[in-house]
Amino acid sequence: MTTVLDPTSESRPEQRELVPRPESLDGLTIGLLDISKPRGDVFLDRVEEKLTGLGASVTRFMKPTFAKPAPVDLRHEIATSCDAVIEALAD
């Protein structure tokens, strides 16, 4: 069993089922979300290199500020245009 911790400080965390992993990234669109912290873009540059090497298409997104959740329209765009998303939390 895998335990995933949710850093959103929920008073009562929701139970979420893990989504099955794809067998391959070939042909998938992966969203890379930069949360606007220093050097997050550097981290995502390297992740993008690896993903494109595995055959994935990469789309980059950026939050206006790391201090607030991503705006609803940005979350909607990511959810409707990507098969998966990676969020950069690097400093």
N, C-alpha and C positions, 0 to 999 in steps of 0.2 A: 504494500500500500504506500502511496506517495502522499505526503502532507505538504500542501502549499499554503504559505502564510500570506495573508492579505494585509498590506501595509496601510490600508485606508482608515484604520482606527474605528471600525464599525463596532457598535456596542453589542450587537448580536450578528456575527458573521453569517452570511448565506452559505448554504451547502451548494457546491457547484460540481457538476460532473466534468471530468476531464474529457476533452474532445480527442477522438482517436488521431494519432499521428499519421500523416501521409507516408506512403512507402518511399516516395521520392519528392524532391522539391522541383524537379523538372517541369516547367510549364506553369508553375504556381506564381501568383503575385504576392510578394511579401512586403508589407508596409513597415518602414523604419520610422519610428516616432522619436524625434529629438525633443526632450522636455525643456530645452533652453538652459541647461546647466553647463558650466564651463567644460570643454573638451568632450562633450557628448557627441559632437559631430565627428571628432577624430575616431572615437570608438565605432560609430556607425559607418564611417568610411571603410574600416577594416571588415566589419560584418558584411557590408555590401559586396566587397571583393569576394569574400567566401561564398556568399549566396549566389552571385552571378556565375561563379565557377561551378556551382552545382546545378546550373540550368534554370534558376529562378529569375523572375523579373522583379525588380525592386522599385518601389515608389517611396519617396521621402516626404515626411511631414514634420512640422515643427509647431510646438505649443507656443503661444505668445509669452508665457512666463511659467517657470517651474513652480511658482507659489500657489497656483490655482489649478483645478482640474481642467482638462482639455475642453474647449467649447463644444457644445452639442453638435454644431454643424461639422466640426472637424472629426468628432467621433463617428458621426454618421457617414462621412465621406470615407473614412478608413474602413468601417464595417461593411460598406457596400462595394468597395473596390478592391479589397484585399482578401486573400485566403488565410493569412496569418499576419501577426504584427509583432515586432520586437521594439521595446521601448528602451532608450538609452538613459541610464541613471548615473553615468560617470561624472566625476568632478575632475 
